[in-house]
Amino acid sequence: KVLGTVHVAFGDNSTFGGKVSCGIHLDGIIKNPTLKIDDRIILDKGKLVV
């Protein structure tokens, strides 16, 4: 986890206390994202604006 990125994960989380058990776990890192929550920009091209 690095400032200016977004980390997204899908799949099995049972190995760290979650309730989803399946045969796969995938992680993805998005570099320089623009992140918007409820029409409020949190990250703009990877820069924290809040």
mmCIF file of the N, C-alpha and C atoms, coordinates in Angstrom:
data_MODEL
# 
_entry.id   MODEL 
# 
loop_
_atom_site.group_PDB 
_atom_site.id 
_atom_site.type_symbol 
_atom_site.label_atom_id 
_atom_site.label_alt_id 
_atom_site.label_comp_id 
_atom_site.label_asym_id 
_atom_site.label_entity_id 
_atom_site.label_seq_id 
_atom_site.pdbx_PDB_ins_code 
_atom_site.Cartn_x 
_atom_site.Cartn_y 
_atom_site.Cartn_z 
_atom_site.occupancy 
_atom_site.B_iso_or_equiv 
_atom_site.pdbx_formal_charge 
_atom_site.auth_seq_id 
_atom_site.auth_comp_id 
_atom_site.auth_asym_id 
_atom_site.auth_atom_id 
_atom_site.pdbx_PDB_model_num 
ATOM 1   N N  . LYS A 1 1  ? 0.844   -1.174  0.000   1.00 0.00 ? 1  LYS A N  1 
ATOM 2   C CA . LYS A 1 1  ? 0.000   0.000   0.000   1.00 0.00 ? 1  LYS A CA 1 
ATOM 3   C C  . LYS A 1 1  ? 0.894   1.244   0.000   1.00 0.00 ? 1  LYS A C  1 
ATOM 4   N N  . VAL A 1 2  ? 0.731   2.036   -1.033  1.00 0.00 ? 2  VAL A N  1 
ATOM 5   C CA . VAL A 1 2  ? 1.569   3.217   -1.223  1.00 0.00 ? 2  VAL A CA 1 
ATOM 6   C C  . VAL A 1 2  ? 0.679   4.426   -1.453  1.00 0.00 ? 2  VAL A C  1 
ATOM 7   N N  . LEU A 1 3  ? 1.023   5.557   -0.840  1.00 0.00 ? 3  LEU A N  1 
ATOM 8   C CA . LEU A 1 3  ? 0.271   6.786   -1.050  1.00 0.00 ? 3  LEU A CA 1 
ATOM 9   C C  . LEU A 1 3  ? 0.233   7.112   -2.537  1.00 0.00 ? 3  LEU A C  1 
ATOM 10  N N  . GLY A 1 4  ? -0.955  7.425   -3.029  1.00 0.00 ? 4  GLY A N  1 
ATOM 11  C CA . GLY A 1 4  ? -1.114  7.752   -4.439  1.00 0.00 ? 4  GLY A CA 1 
ATOM 12  C C  . GLY A 1 4  ? -1.530  6.570   -5.289  1.00 0.00 ? 4  GLY A C  1 
ATOM 13  N N  . THR A 1 5  ? -1.813  5.426   -4.640  1.00 0.00 ? 5  THR A N  1 
ATOM 14  C CA . THR A 1 5  ? -2.294  4.249   -5.366  1.00 0.00 ? 5  THR A CA 1 
ATOM 15  C C  . THR A 1 5  ? -3.594  3.769   -4.730  1.00 0.00 ? 5  THR A C  1 
ATOM 16  N N  . VAL A 1 6  ? -4.289  2.892   -5.447  1.00 0.00 ? 6  VAL A N  1 
ATOM 17  C CA . VAL A 1 6  ? -5.473  2.223   -4.913  1.00 0.00 ? 6  VAL A CA 1 
ATOM 18  C C  . VAL A 1 6  ? -5.228  0.725   -5.027  1.00 0.00 ? 6  VAL A C  1 
ATOM 19  N N  . HIS A 1 7  ? -5.475  -0.011  -3.940  1.00 0.00 ? 7  HIS A N  1 
ATOM 20  C CA . HIS A 1 7  ? -5.292  -1.459  -3.892  1.00 0.00 ? 7  HIS A CA 1 
ATOM 21  C C  . HIS A 1 7  ? -6.671  -2.100  -3.922  1.00 0.00 ? 7  HIS A C  1 
ATOM 22  N N  . VAL A 1 8  ? -6.894  -3.015  -4.874  1.00 0.00 ? 8  VAL A N  1 
ATOM 23  C CA . VAL A 1 8  ? -8.169  -3.709  -5.028  1.00 0.00 ? 8  VAL A CA 1 
ATOM 24  C C  . VAL A 1 8  ? -7.893  -5.207  -4.959  1.00 0.00 ? 8  VAL A C  1 
ATOM 25  N N  . ALA A 1 9  ? -8.730  -5.946  -4.209  1.00 0.00 ? 9  ALA A N  1 
ATOM 26  C CA . ALA A 1 9  ? -8.549  -7.395  -4.107  1.00 0.00 ? 9  ALA A CA 1 
ATOM 27  C C  . ALA A 1 9  ? -9.887  -8.097  -4.279  1.00 0.00 ? 9  ALA A C  1 
ATOM 28  N N  . PHE A 1 10 ? -9.850  -9.265  -4.925  1.00 0.00 ? 10 PHE A N  1 
ATOM 29  C CA . PHE A 1 10 ? -11.032 -10.087 -5.154  1.00 0.00 ? 10 PHE A CA 1 
ATOM 30  C C  . PHE A 1 10 ? -10.710 -11.527 -4.768  1.00 0.00 ? 10 PHE A C  1 
ATOM 31  N N  . GLY A 1 11 ? -11.701 -12.231 -4.221  1.00 0.00 ? 11 GLY A N  1 
ATOM 32  C CA . GLY A 1 11 ? -11.544 -13.662 -3.986  1.00 0.00 ? 11 GLY A CA 1 
ATOM 33  C C  . GLY A 1 11 ? -11.437 -14.028 -2.523  1.00 0.00 ? 11 GLY A C  1 
ATOM 34  N N  . ASP A 1 12 ? -10.720 -15.129 -2.270  1.00 0.00 ? 12 ASP A N  1 
ATOM 35  C CA . ASP A 1 12 ? -10.623 -15.741 -0.947  1.00 0.00 ? 12 ASP A CA 1 
ATOM 36  C C  . ASP A 1 12 ? -10.024 -14.778 0.075   1.00 0.00 ? 12 ASP A C  1 
ATOM 37  N N  . ASN A 1 13 ? -10.716 -14.634 1.212   1.00 0.00 ? 13 ASN A N  1 
ATOM 38  C CA . ASN A 1 13 ? -10.160 -13.844 2.315   1.00 0.00 ? 13 ASN A CA 1 
ATOM 39  C C  . ASN A 1 13 ? -10.177 -14.631 3.620   1.00 0.00 ? 13 ASN A C  1 
ATOM 40  N N  . SER A 1 14 ? -10.432 -15.942 3.535   1.00 0.00 ? 14 SER A N  1 
ATOM 41  C CA . SER A 1 14 ? -10.550 -16.776 4.736   1.00 0.00 ? 14 SER A CA 1 
ATOM 42  C C  . SER A 1 14 ? -9.231  -16.921 5.484   1.00 0.00 ? 14 SER A C  1 
ATOM 43  N N  . THR A 1 15 ? -8.108  -16.783 4.800   1.00 0.00 ? 15 THR A N  1 
ATOM 44  C CA . THR A 1 15 ? -6.811  -16.944 5.461   1.00 0.00 ? 15 THR A CA 1 
ATOM 45  C C  . THR A 1 15 ? -6.461  -15.775 6.375   1.00 0.00 ? 15 THR A C  1 
ATOM 46  N N  . PHE A 1 16 ? -7.179  -14.673 6.263   1.00 0.00 ? 16 PHE A N  1 
ATOM 47  C CA . PHE A 1 16 ? -6.939  -13.549 7.173   1.00 0.00 ? 16 PHE A CA 1 
ATOM 48  C C  . PHE A 1 16 ? -8.214  -13.081 7.846   1.00 0.00 ? 16 PHE A C  1 
ATOM 49  N N  . GLY A 1 17 ? -9.071  -14.069 8.226   1.00 0.00 ? 17 GLY A N  1 
ATOM 50  C CA . GLY A 1 17 ? -10.231 -13.780 9.065   1.00 0.00 ? 17 GLY A CA 1 
ATOM 51  C C  . GLY A 1 17 ? -11.530 -13.490 8.348   1.00 0.00 ? 17 GLY A C  1 
ATOM 52  N N  . GLY A 1 18 ? -11.543 -13.516 7.024   1.00 0.00 ? 18 GLY A N  1 
ATOM 53  C CA . GLY A 1 18 ? -12.766 -13.231 6.280   1.00 0.00 ? 18 GLY A CA 1 
ATOM 54  C C  . GLY A 1 18 ? -13.684 -14.436 6.172   1.00 0.00 ? 18 GLY A C  1 
ATOM 55  N N  . LYS A 1 19 ? -14.816 -14.245 5.517   1.00 0.00 ? 19 LYS A N  1 
ATOM 56  C CA . LYS A 1 19 ? -15.824 -15.294 5.386   1.00 0.00 ? 19 LYS A CA 1 
ATOM 57  C C  . LYS A 1 19 ? -15.923 -15.867 3.971   1.00 0.00 ? 19 LYS A C  1 
ATOM 58  N N  . VAL A 1 20 ? -15.123 -15.368 3.038   1.00 0.00 ? 20 VAL A N  1 
ATOM 59  C CA . VAL A 1 20 ? -15.187 -15.841 1.654   1.00 0.00 ? 20 VAL A CA 1 
ATOM 60  C C  . VAL A 1 20 ? -14.089 -16.880 1.433   1.00 0.00 ? 20 VAL A C  1 
ATOM 61  N N  . SER A 1 21 ? -14.504 -18.085 1.061   1.00 0.00 ? 21 SER A N  1 
ATOM 62  C CA . SER A 1 21 ? -13.557 -19.156 0.789   1.00 0.00 ? 21 SER A CA 1 
ATOM 63  C C  . SER A 1 21 ? -13.765 -19.640 -0.641  1.00 0.00 ? 21 SER A C  1 
ATOM 64  N N  . CYS A 1 22 ? -12.762 -19.472 -1.479  1.00 0.00 ? 22 CYS A N  1 
ATOM 65  C CA . CYS A 1 22 ? -12.825 -19.953 -2.861  1.00 0.00 ? 22 CYS A CA 1 
ATOM 66  C C  . CYS A 1 22 ? -11.402 -20.267 -3.313  1.00 0.00 ? 22 CYS A C  1 
ATOM 67  N N  . GLY A 1 23 ? -11.263 -20.724 -4.517  1.00 0.00 ? 23 GLY A N  1 
ATOM 68  C CA . GLY A 1 23 ? -9.968  -21.203 -4.987  1.00 0.00 ? 23 GLY A CA 1 
ATOM 69  C C  . GLY A 1 23 ? -9.015  -20.153 -5.512  1.00 0.00 ? 23 GLY A C  1 
ATOM 70  N N  . ILE A 1 24 ? -9.329  -18.875 -5.346  1.00 0.00 ? 24 ILE A N  1 
ATOM 71  C CA . ILE A 1 24 ? -8.462  -17.854 -5.942  1.00 0.00 ? 24 ILE A CA 1 
ATOM 72  C C  . ILE A 1 24 ? -8.510  -16.554 -5.128  1.00 0.00 ? 24 ILE A C  1 
ATOM 73  N N  . HIS A 1 25 ? -7.431  -15.813 -5.169  1.00 0.00 ? 25 HIS A N  1 
ATOM 74  C CA . HIS A 1 25 ? -7.367  -14.464 -4.597  1.00 0.00 ? 25 HIS A CA 1 
ATOM 75  C C  . HIS A 1 25 ? -6.494  -13.626 -5.533  1.00 0.00 ? 25 HIS A C  1 
ATOM 76  N N  . LEU A 1 26 ? -7.034  -12.526 -6.016  1.00 0.00 ? 26 LEU A N  1 
ATOM 77  C CA . LEU A 1 26 ? -6.307  -11.650 -6.938  1.00 0.00 ? 26 LEU A CA 1 
ATOM 78  C C  . LEU A 1 26 ? -6.190  -10.252 -6.347  1.00 0.00 ? 26 LEU A C  1 
ATOM 79  N N  . ASP A 1 27 ? -5.019  -9.664  -6.450  1.00 0.00 ? 27 ASP A N  1 
ATOM 80  C CA . ASP A 1 27 ? -4.782  -8.293  -6.008  1.00 0.00 ? 27 ASP A CA 1 
ATOM 81  C C  . ASP A 1 27 ? -4.398  -7.443  -7.210  1.00 0.00 ? 27 ASP A C  1 
ATOM 82  N N  . GLY A 1 28 ? -4.801  -6.196  -7.170  1.00 0.00 ? 28 GLY A N  1 
ATOM 83  C CA . GLY A 1 28 ? -4.419  -5.264  -8.213  1.00 0.00 ? 28 GLY A CA 1 
ATOM 84  C C  . GLY A 1 28 ? -4.091  -3.911  -7.611  1.00 0.00 ? 28 GLY A C  1 
ATOM 85  N N  . ILE A 1 29 ? -3.091  -3.263  -8.154  1.00 0.00 ? 29 ILE A N  1 
ATOM 86  C CA . ILE A 1 29 ? -2.687  -1.928  -7.716  1.00 0.00 ? 29 ILE A CA 1 
ATOM 87  C C  . ILE A 1 29 ? -2.917  -0.972  -8.882  1.00 0.00 ? 29 ILE A C  1 
ATOM 88  N N  . ILE A 1 30 ? -3.599  0.124   -8.604  1.00 0.00 ? 30 ILE A N  1 
ATOM 89  C CA . ILE A 1 30 ? -3.847  1.142   -9.621  1.00 0.00 ? 30 ILE A CA 1 
ATOM 90  C C  . ILE A 1 30 ? -2.944  2.332   -9.302  1.00 0.00 ? 30 ILE A C  1 
ATOM 91  N N  . LYS A 1 31 ? -2.082  2.672   -10.246 1.00 0.00 ? 31 LYS A N  1 
ATOM 92  C CA . LYS A 1 31 ? -1.129  3.767   -10.064 1.00 0.00 ? 31 LYS A CA 1 
ATOM 93  C C  . LYS A 1 31 ? -1.736  5.069   -10.582 1.00 0.00 ? 31 LYS A C  1 
ATOM 94  N N  . ASN A 1 32 ? -1.591  6.136   -9.827  1.00 0.00 ? 32 ASN A N  1 
ATOM 95  C CA . ASN A 1 32 ? -2.081  7.472   -10.179 1.00 0.00 ? 32 ASN A CA 1 
ATOM 96  C C  . ASN A 1 32 ? -3.583  7.517   -10.464 1.00 0.00 ? 32 ASN A C  1 
ATOM 97  N N  . PRO A 1 33 ? -4.400  6.943   -9.573  1.00 0.00 ? 33 PRO A N  1 
ATOM 98  C CA . PRO A 1 33 ? -5.849  6.923   -9.815  1.00 0.00 ? 33 PRO A CA 1 
ATOM 99  C C  . PRO A 1 33 ? -6.508  8.235   -9.426  1.00 0.00 ? 33 PRO A C  1 
ATOM 100 N N  . THR A 1 34 ? -7.696  8.443   -9.962  1.00 0.00 ? 34 THR A N  1 
ATOM 101 C CA . THR A 1 34 ? -8.588  9.477   -9.454  1.00 0.00 ? 34 THR A CA 1 
ATOM 102 C C  . THR A 1 34 ? -9.698  8.735   -8.731  1.00 0.00 ? 34 THR A C  1 
ATOM 103 N N  . LEU A 1 35 ? -9.823  8.974   -7.433  1.00 0.00 ? 35 LEU A N  1 
ATOM 104 C CA . LEU A 1 35 ? -10.791 8.289   -6.584  1.00 0.00 ? 35 LEU A CA 1 
ATOM 105 C C  . LEU A 1 35 ? -11.834 9.286   -6.114  1.00 0.00 ? 35 LEU A C  1 
ATOM 106 N N  . LYS A 1 36 ? -13.087 8.975   -6.384  1.00 0.00 ? 36 LYS A N  1 
ATOM 107 C CA . LYS A 1 36 ? -14.201 9.860   -6.048  1.00 0.00 ? 36 LYS A CA 1 
ATOM 108 C C  . LYS A 1 36 ? -15.192 9.075   -5.196  1.00 0.00 ? 36 LYS A C  1 
ATOM 109 N N  . ILE A 1 37 ? -15.592 9.631   -4.059  1.00 0.00 ? 37 ILE A N  1 
ATOM 110 C CA . ILE A 1 37 ? -16.588 9.015   -3.180  1.00 0.00 ? 37 ILE A CA 1 
ATOM 111 C C  . ILE A 1 37 ? -17.677 10.042  -2.919  1.00 0.00 ? 37 ILE A C  1 
ATOM 112 N N  . ASP A 1 38 ? -18.927 9.671   -3.228  1.00 0.00 ? 38 ASP A N  1 
ATOM 113 C CA . ASP A 1 38 ? -20.068 10.581  -3.057  1.00 0.00 ? 38 ASP A CA 1 
ATOM 114 C C  . ASP A 1 38 ? -19.812 11.936  -3.715  1.00 0.00 ? 38 ASP A C  1 
ATOM 115 N N  . ASP A 1 39 ? -19.334 11.913  -4.947  1.00 0.00 ? 39 ASP A N  1 
ATOM 116 C CA . ASP A 1 39 ? -19.042 13.120  -5.732  1.00 0.00 ? 39 ASP A CA 1 
ATOM 117 C C  . ASP A 1 39 ? -17.945 13.999  -5.135  1.00 0.00 ? 39 ASP A C  1 
ATOM 118 N N  . ARG A 1 40 ? -17.181 13.461  -4.191  1.00 0.00 ? 40 ARG A N  1 
ATOM 119 C CA . ARG A 1 40 ? -16.063 14.201  -3.602  1.00 0.00 ? 40 ARG A CA 1 
ATOM 120 C C  . ARG A 1 40 ? -14.757 13.532  -4.032  1.00 0.00 ? 40 ARG A C  1 
ATOM 121 N N  . ILE A 1 41 ? -13.852 14.289  -4.627  1.00 0.00 ? 41 ILE A N  1 
ATOM 122 C CA . ILE A 1 41 ? -12.576 13.736  -5.078  1.00 0.00 ? 41 ILE A CA 1 
ATOM 123 C C  . ILE A 1 41 ? -11.644 13.581  -3.879  1.00 0.00 ? 41 ILE A C  1 
ATOM 124 N N  . ILE A 1 42 ? -11.141 12.346  -3.695  1.00 0.00 ? 42 ILE A N  1 
ATOM 125 C CA . ILE A 1 42 ? -10.222 12.019  -2.608  1.00 0.00 ? 42 ILE A CA 1 
ATOM 126 C C  . ILE A 1 42 ? -8.782  12.017  -3.132  1.00 0.00 ? 42 ILE A C  1 
ATOM 127 N N  . LEU A 1 43 ? -8.571  11.320  -4.253  1.00 0.00 ? 43 LEU A N  1 
ATOM 128 C CA . LEU A 1 43 ? -7.285  11.311  -4.949  1.00 0.00 ? 43 LEU A CA 1 
ATOM 129 C C  . LEU A 1 43 ? -7.504  11.838  -6.354  1.00 0.00 ? 43 LEU A C  1 
ATOM 130 N N  . ASP A 1 44 ? -6.640  12.720  -6.809  1.00 0.00 ? 44 ASP A N  1 
ATOM 131 C CA . ASP A 1 44 ? -6.715  13.233  -8.175  1.00 0.00 ? 44 ASP A CA 1 
ATOM 132 C C  . ASP A 1 44 ? -5.403  12.905  -8.874  1.00 0.00 ? 44 ASP A C  1 
ATOM 133 N N  . LYS A 1 45 ? -5.451  11.951  -9.791  1.00 0.00 ? 45 LYS A N  1 
ATOM 134 C CA . LYS A 1 45 ? -4.262  11.474  -10.508 1.00 0.00 ? 45 LYS A CA 1 
ATOM 135 C C  . LYS A 1 45 ? -3.159  11.085  -9.528  1.00 0.00 ? 45 LYS A C  1 
ATOM 136 N N  . GLY A 1 46 ? -3.561  10.410  -8.431  1.00 0.00 ? 46 GLY A N  1 
ATOM 137 C CA . GLY A 1 46 ? -2.614  9.906   -7.447  1.00 0.00 ? 46 GLY A CA 1 
ATOM 138 C C  . GLY A 1 46 ? -2.242  10.877  -6.348  1.00 0.00 ? 46 GLY A C  1 
ATOM 139 N N  . LYS A 1 47 ? -2.717  12.104  -6.421  1.00 0.00 ? 47 LYS A N  1 
ATOM 140 C CA . LYS A 1 47 ? -2.393  13.104  -5.389  1.00 0.00 ? 47 LYS A CA 1 
ATOM 141 C C  . LYS A 1 47 ? -3.563  13.251  -4.425  1.00 0.00 ? 47 LYS A C  1 
ATOM 142 N N  . LEU A 1 48 ? -3.280  13.162  -3.122  1.00 0.00 ? 48 LEU A N  1 
ATOM 143 C CA . LEU A 1 48 ? -4.291  13.301  -2.082  1.00 0.00 ? 48 LEU A CA 1 
ATOM 144 C C  . LEU A 1 48 ? -4.773  14.741  -2.027  1.00 0.00 ? 48 LEU A C  1 
ATOM 145 N N  . VAL A 1 49 ? -6.085  14.947  -2.154  1.00 0.00 ? 49 VAL A N  1 
ATOM 146 C CA . VAL A 1 49 ? -6.620  16.309  -2.189  1.00 0.00 ? 49 VAL A CA 1 
ATOM 147 C C  . VAL A 1 49 ? -7.577  16.603  -1.035  1.00 0.00 ? 49 VAL A C  1 
ATOM 148 N N  . VAL A 1 50 ? -7.766  15.663  -0.142  1.00 0.00 ? 50 VAL A N  1 
ATOM 149 C CA . VAL A 1 50 ? -8.687  15.888  0.988   1.00 0.00 ? 50 VAL A CA 1 
ATOM 150 C C  . VAL A 1 50 ? -7.936  16.526  2.125   1.00 0.00 ? 50 VAL A C  1 
# 
